[in-house]
Amino acid sequence: MKKIAIFPGDGIGPEIVDAARMVLDAVDQAAGLNLQCTDGLVGGAALDAADDPLPEASLQLAMAADAVILGAVGGPRWDGLPPAKRPEQGLLRLRKNLDLFANLRPAQIFPQLLSASPLRPELVRDVDILVVRELTGDIYFGQPRAAELVDGKRRAYNTMVYDEDEIRRIAHVAFKAAQGRRKQLCSVDKANVLETTRLWREVVTELAAEYPDVQLTHMYVDNAAMQLIRAPAQFDVLLTGNMFGDILSDEASQLTGSIGMLPSASLGEGRGMYEPIHGSAPDIAGQDKANPLATILSVAMMLRHSLGNEAWAQRVEKAVQKVLDEGLRTADIAAAGEAVVGTRAMGHAVVKALQL
Ligand code: NAD
């Protein structure tokens, strides 16, 4: 038996999670996974109920789970609250408390949606990138950090810091991911300028001996940003620190042109958290308009990474391809004049496409 904590969150969160839950329930029954799913509150929903974006009960639920599924958090109703009471704090505290140090974001082109990319089809046709981003270190967490007044002048600083253990554990994740893909790993740094990333390059290079089947290359972050636009299909797995990955993973996701299609996994030593990369889309919340496919694909990532069930992960991914082949489109991925389906109908269609 595996325990799954489900946090629908705010805005479109409950709708997309319900559609993903249909798929998960169907897989659970057909594959005999014996999942025990429990819902919890996070974000604005938790603020409304308990005046805390991550109440203790939610944290305990997540800590006791084998995997966490999250919809999205946030919305204009909570925008005026002080920083510690913002919905996003619930998400950040969840990631930190679960020590989710590895963020995996696949950016894959769905051939059926090629025209949605802002780049020319011939540039993006073969794009299938996995960004592996370190999530709990780097300049976002380094000490010292401060904003201060010195001799009447404002100044501020942050510290970019990594130790070799932090680099090693994320690099292992990336090497292993590359082994399961096209066996090419590109590590991103700024080793020509920054000591931190010189250490990064050193440690990653040392590890390469343990993965002789993976071809390791290094690229400066400025060049990587350019290459992602110039020739994105050259990349298989991209390994980055926290800040470079923050920027490059957003850039990579946009190659596909469809925010409603992209899943993510955040992994720690024990459990993982799975969520679409988009936010709570308050503009379409409660209207059965949201695209649930990113959340459904996040369930596939959970099957792969937390439940060790590659076969069913692929079946879910194939079912998503099938509904796209059949021409089903939510509004965000429909071309002008194309018929659209709602969130629930898309969820049902994926369940049907699983052909159980
Ligand atoms: P957003 O991703 O919520 O929405 C951006 C645009 O994309 C909107 O037009 C929205 O309608 C559309 N969109 C997003 N997901 C969609 C889907 N599944 N199907 C169809 N259309 C979709 O970003 P935003 O508008 O900048 O932020 C809205 C709220 O979400 C804010 O409160 C923000 O803080 C929060 N947010 C949360 C997360 C998260 O929970 N991980 C991430 C980003 C933003």
Boltz pocket constraint, residues with backbone or C-beta under 6 A from the ligand:
constraints:
  - pocket:
      binder: B
      contacts: [[A, 12], [A, 16], [A, 71], [A, 72], [A, 73], [A, 74], [A, 75], [A, 76], [A, 88], [A, 91], [A, 259], [A, 260], [A, 275], [A, 276], [A, 277], [A, 278], [A, 279], [A, 280], [A, 281], [A, 282], [A, 283], [A, 284], [A, 289], [A, 290], [A, 291], [A, 292], [A, 294], [A, 332]]
      max_distance: 6.0
